[in-house]
């Protein structure tokens, strides 16, 4: 162990708490103070009569995140918990959180990202209050720029919705609430793996919550999510592999659940409606890069696509492979079939899951380009409606998935 490593720092020796606010982090010394102050205000304003604590679950950050967290002045007591030196990953931070929540016998937990610039005290209320009103899992609902969160819009939301029949708009939102009982269920789950220990954690938590058949709601956050946004075409390898890989990996254990689901149903919204006027920050997209990456994918990954996709889907993919940007279109039903075929092949061919995920990235870039082209002149609200239509297409294409899934044992 390195000099001075402490797994836990609990200055006020807190042993019990009803409500926990957790901020997971790695190298967030410059950013963490702001969400800590907002969380403290939220706890004071809305949960004043309760035993509360703010916990920073950190990956032993070398940039002094621990010090920045502990030195931020708050009325609410704080606990710092770290993974062992050399152990990174957001999911590993959460494992420490689940253990601590069970130990503290907490009834409710609210999690917010460490790089949030738009968090207000009300966010703690919106994510925490439903947990004392019969809900066990609270997903966030915020206005995001139409090109922020393209993995959510293009894969996670339509896949989770089509598979499990629940419309949870931000299944990997990063800010959410869950009950202490659910923390125990997470801790006892046997579906933990390397992806879940990293970026796969959010979608894993949402999927397990849906499959626990508990009360789920969405909380409207009242402000756009403002954090470190990225161009969807920039480096996303590990995050993409871990998030999408987790969605596919969980289809096996929850097969008996999703095979029976035909349609999706809405999820209750706690808070206001989506009538907010404040606009999220702009996200610029390099469309030339998206098309370039898509085209490059054909040289690099055609041999994999040929093995994991059905002949018809592969043929249609080749048809759009030569298109220039002006006429480029990657239809939603083809995209749904690409994802469904990959899900069927995931973990059951000679192709390594990681390689399979890498082969999907250029296709995702092509699909993102298609979405950008289609929604270029649309408002955020119109783009949102376009995403809803895409999800309906995924639901209508689901019989194809079931048919291919049943066939896979016969090959």
KAJOKA-V717927 format. One record per residue. RES is the residue in one letter. D_FIRST is the distance of its C-alpha to the first C-alpha in Angstrom with 2 decimals. Layout:
RES,D_FIRST
RES,D_FIRST
This chain:
X,0.00
X,3.78
X,6.63
X,8.55
X,6.92
X,9.57
X,10.66
X,14.18
X,16.36
X,19.86
X,21.91
X,25.12
X,23.78
X,25.47
X,26.05
X,28.87
X,30.04
X,32.96
X,31.99
X,28.60
X,28.33
X,25.21
X,24.28
X,21.76
X,20.34
X,18.55
X,19.37
X,22.29
X,22.16
X,25.79
X,27.08
X,25.44
X,27.49
X,30.72
X,30.01
X,28.42
X,31.69
X,33.87
X,32.06
X,32.51
X,36.20
X,36.68
X,35.32
X,37.51
X,40.58
X,40.58
X,38.53
X,39.22
X,40.09
X,36.95
X,33.57
X,31.32
X,27.77
X,26.11
X,22.66
X,20.54
X,18.45
X,16.25
X,14.01
X,11.55
X,14.41
X,14.16
X,17.78
X,17.42
X,18.67
X,17.10
X,19.16
X,22.19
X,22.15
X,21.83
X,24.36
X,26.93
X,29.64
X,30.58
X,32.65
X,30.61
X,27.44
X,24.13
X,20.81
X,17.72
X,15.49
X,12.70
X,11.61
X,8.05
X,6.87
X,9.63
X,11.75
X,14.94
X,18.42
X,20.76
X,21.31
X,17.69
X,18.09
X,21.30
X,19.94
X,17.92
X,21.22
X,23.38
X,21.42
X,21.66
X,25.33
X,26.24
X,24.60
X,26.54
X,29.64
X,30.35
X,33.64
X,32.91
X,30.23
X,30.87
X,28.57
X,29.23
X,27.82
X,25.93
X,28.26
X,31.48
X,34.20
X,36.94
X,35.52
X,37.85
X,37.70
X,40.05
X,37.40
X,35.64
X,39.07
X,39.97
X,36.79
X,36.56
X,40.20
X,41.11
X,38.42
X,40.59
X,43.72
X,43.23
X,40.99
X,37.63
X,36.46
X,37.31
X,37.09
X,37.80
X,41.02
X,41.30
X,43.50
X,41.76
X,43.37
X,45.01
X,42.72
X,39.43
X,37.65
X,39.54
X,37.20
X,38.07
X,41.77
X,42.28
X,40.11
X,38.11
X,40.94
X,43.79
X,41.84
X,40.52
X,43.98
X,45.91
X,43.73
X,43.24
X,46.21
X,44.54
X,44.83
X,41.45
X,41.75
X,38.09
X,36.10
X,33.11
X,33.80
X,30.31
X,31.81
X,32.92
X,33.25
X,32.86
X,33.54
X,31.23
X,32.98
X,32.17
X,28.44
X,28.74
X,30.64
X,27.96
X,25.30
X,27.64
X,28.76
X,28.39
X,28.90
X,25.26
X,24.31
X,22.39
X,24.98
X,24.80
X,21.01
X,21.98
X,25.42
X,27.35
X,26.29
X,29.29
X,31.98
X,30.42
X,30.60
X,34.18
X,35.31
X,34.03
X,35.64
X,38.95
X,38.82
X,38.20
X,41.71
X,40.79
X,42.36
X,41.01
X,42.14
X,41.56
X,41.32
X,43.11
X,40.94
X,43.88
X,42.35
X,41.24
X,37.56
X,36.67
X,33.28
X,32.23
X,34.89
X,35.10
X,38.02
X,38.08
X,38.55
X,35.42
X,32.15
X,31.35
X,30.36
X,27.09
X,28.42
X,31.76
X,30.47
X,28.20
X,30.80
X,33.83
X,32.13
X,31.12
X,34.76
X,36.03
X,33.56
X,34.54
X,38.22
X,38.06
X,36.81
X,39.08
X,42.06
X,44.39
X,43.90
X,44.45
X,47.21
X,49.43
X,48.84
X,51.81
X,51.60
X,49.22
X,49.76
X,48.82
X,45.96
X,46.89
X,46.17
X,45.22
X,46.31
X,48.70
X,50.09
X,49.20
X,51.73
X,49.33
X,50.69
X,47.55
X,46.66
X,43.20
X,42.22
X,43.75
X,41.87
X,43.43
X,43.56
X,44.21
X,46.68
X,47.40
X,43.77
X,43.82
X,46.98
X,45.72
X,42.54
X,44.74
X,47.13
X,44.42
X,43.11
X,46.37
X,45.85
X,42.23
X,42.27
X,45.90
X,45.30
X,42.63
X,44.81
X,47.70
X,45.77
X,44.24
X,47.13
X,50.58
X,53.31
X,54.92
X,51.78
X,50.94
X,54.54
X,54.46
X,51.22
X,52.91
X,55.83
X,53.76
X,51.80
X,54.49
X,55.18
X,55.04
X,53.52
X,56.94
X,57.72
X,54.18
X,53.64
X,51.08
X,52.71
X,50.71
X,52.04
X,50.98
X,47.48
X,47.27
X,48.39
X,45.86
X,43.02
X,44.65
X,45.16
X,41.53
X,40.42
X,42.74
X,41.37
X,37.67
X,35.84
X,39.16
X,40.13
X,38.89
X,37.52
X,33.77
X,33.08
X,31.10
X,34.06
X,36.42
X,34.66
X,34.81
X,38.52
X,39.07
X,37.78
X,40.97
X,43.10
X,41.29
X,42.01
X,45.65
X,45.83
X,44.31
X,46.94
X,49.62
X,48.45
X,48.36
X,51.88
X,53.19
X,51.86
X,52.29
X,55.22
X,54.02
X,52.82
X,49.48
X,51.57
X,53.49
X,50.35
X,48.98
X,52.20
X,51.79
X,48.34
X,49.98
X,52.65
X,50.06
X,48.46
X,51.93
X,52.32
X,49.06
X,50.43
X,53.75
X,52.10
X,50.04
X,52.74
X,52.00
X,48.33
X,49.44
X,51.99
X,49.50
X,46.85
X,49.44
X,50.56
X,47.16
X,47.48
X,50.83
X,49.78
